[in-house]
Amino acid sequence: MSAPVPTTARRERGRYAALLRSRADDDPDLLEARRLMRQEALVNAIERALKNSPPLTTELRARIDALLADR
């Protein structure tokens, strides 16, 4: 069974779906809704990964920080 989707992710996904029905692909509101939806999906994926991982070592945290800094 998969983990429940947090409220913010569900809200952003719903907002995007609603705008998708009535807006052009290049509509600024639709593009922003897509960005927010993907942002929430990223945060949720990181939260799930951290929840299921062993405790972070200093070295592992430094590697993860470096990955994020490169973005």
N, C-alpha and C positions, 0 to 999 in steps of 0.2 A: 504494500500500500504506500502511495506517495505521501509526502508531507503536505499539510494544508497550505494553501496559498495565502500569504499575509494580505490583510485588507488593502494596504496601499498598492500592492501589485495587482490585485483584483480590480481596484478602482481605475488604475491607469490602463489596464487591458480593456476594461469596459468603455472607458472614454475613447480610446483609440478605435475600438470596434464601431462605436456610434458615429464617430466622425468619418470613418472609412466608407460608410454607407452613402454619405451625402456630399463628400468633398472630393475635389480633384487631387490627384497624386502629389501635386506640388504645392498644395495649400499649406500655408505656414502653421496653422493650428494643428493640422493633421501631422505635419512633420515633427512638431514639438511633442504632440501626444505619443508618437512613435518613439521619440528619443526618451521620454520619461518612462514609457513602458519597458524599453530595453534596459534602461538604467536600473529600474526596480528588479528586473530579472537578473541582472548581474549581481546586485546586492544580495538577493535571495540565494543565488548559487554560492556565493562566498560564505554566507551564513551557514548553509547546509554543509559545505565542505569543512568549515571550521568545527561545526558541531560533531561531525563524524570522524575527525582526525585526532591523532594523538596530540598531547600537549606540544605547543610550539617551542622549539629550541631557539636560542639566539641566532644560530646560523640559518635556520630555516626562515625565521622572520626576516632576516637580512636579505635572503634570496627573494622572498615575496615582496618586500619593500622595493627591491631593485626592479622587479617586474612591473610594479605599479608606477615607479618613477619614470620608466622608459615610455610609458603611455602618455 
